[in-house]
Amino acid sequence: MADGLLIHPTHEQLAAFETGRLSDDDSAVVEQHLSACADCCQWLKQSPEHDSYVALLREAASSGVAEETPAN
């Protein structure tokens, strides 16, 4: 995945991203790509690997909500 915006990740890479099995660097590249690619976002939503709980956690982490929540 040389350029995260021009080259689509493979379905295997997207599934690994969805389940947290990519390295931090590869996850960052896929995340950058997803910010500009509706097709890959749609594939993720329809993927058999899709986990709505994981998606909610990713959304919260990227919006900073997790940082604002006090620890117990």
N, C-alpha and C positions, 0 to 999 in steps of 0.2 A: 504494500500500500504506500507507494512513494509519495503521492500527493493526495491527501485525504479528501479533497473536493472533486477531483477529476476522475479518479478511479474508484469504482464501486467496490466495497468489500464483498468477499464471497458470502454465500449463505452460511457457510460454516463459521466464518469470522463474525457475522452478525449474531448467530446463535451463541457463539462463545462470549461475545460482548454482553448479550442479554443475560447470560447466566454467570457473569463475572469471572470467566475463565481466560481473559486476555491479560497480557501484561499492562502495566500502567501506561506505557508509551503507546502500545497498540490501541488501548481503550481510548486514549486521548485523540488519536487519529480517527477512529470510527466515530467518536462523539462529534468531532468537528465536521465530518462528512454528513452525519445525520442532521446537523443543524441547517444544512442546505439541500437535503435530498428527501423530498416527499416520498419517492418510490421506495427507498430503503426503510424509511419510517413505517410505511404501510406494510412492507414485508414483515418487519418486526412485530407489528400488531397482529398479523395473521399467522405468525410462526407457531408451530407446535411447541416451541421452547418458551413462548411468551408467558410470562408470569406477571400478573397485574400488580402483585405485592412488590416485586422487585422493581417494576416500572415506577410505582409510587415512591419507593425509597430513592431511586435515582433522581426523580423530579424534585423531591424534597431536598436532597443533597445539593443539586445544582442551583436551587433557588435560595440556598442559605438558611432554610427553615431549620435544618438539623443543628446549625451552629447557634441559633437563637434559643433553642430549647434547653432549659437548665438541666444539668445532670442530677440524678438522685443520689 
